[in-house]
Amino acid sequence: MPEGPDPVDWQGRAIDCATCRFTTYLAQGQCGPGWACAFDRYAPRIGRFFLINPADADRCLNDPYFETRAAAARVATLFRLPRLLSDPDPAVRAIAALRLPVGHARLCLRDPDRQVRAAVAWRLPPAEMAPLLGDDDPYVRLIAARRADPGLLPLLALDADPEIRAVVAGRVPPRWLDHLIADPEPQVRRTVATRLAPDALVRLAEDPDIRVRHAVAERADAALAARMLTDPDAPVRQAATERLAELATERDSDVDR
């Protein structure tokens, strides 16, 4: 069923099915104007065409419209993709980098477009993420931080982006948490509080942010939880009360054993 804008080609001209190289597909229900067409300007229709006719993707990798090349690249034969790493459009290069063996993705580490470098960040093994941890674009660094071997993450402990530092706080080896305990971003400190050893949580028990103190109260030992019963914020006091009850139950259980 037709959907979306009127069917026109990438230059805004009416589509002429009679002159299309795939014209025989029309009668077979394998394509249709306003529904599935390799040469429509509307990307969902292009994608639908190659979903139905994946064997024709190889024939469309040189099309002048980048959306057609990109959709074709998603299903084309792998050995035809290496040349697309130098395609003028970053979407096409990114798809090639994601589909090709990792050795090809390494060739795109210095691609000028962040979309391609982000694809590389998804493709490289975690142990090889170091070059992307220093990328100029925070989006690329964020993906790299989520996938990198945790041993590499200290490289981002002072990153300018607080979202990246929060990822680091959640994944970095525990011995590095001390470097993030005084981070200016509360979300980073809260993440640290969820990972510190209970006997180290006292360092965040008087944090100015309620979210951080609440996380501390949820994991505190008995002495610290009792101290936090006088916290100025009710949610923190409630968390401390519940923590003390939890610790008491654990002690009773140990005695019963």
Secondary structure, 3 states (H helix, E strand, C coil): CCCCCCCECCCCCECCHHHCCCCHHHHHCCCECCCECCCCCCHHHHHHHHHHCHHHHHHHCCCCCHHHHHHHHCCCCHHHCHHHHHCCCHHHHHHHHHHCCHHHHHCCCCCCCHHHHHHHHHHCCHHHCHHHHCCCCHHHHHHHHHHCCHHHHHHHCCCCCHHHHHHHHHHCCHHHHHHCCCCCCHHHHHHHHCCCCHHHHHHHCCCCCHHHHHHHHHHCCHHHHHHHHHCCCHHHHHHHHHHHHHHHHHHHHHHHC
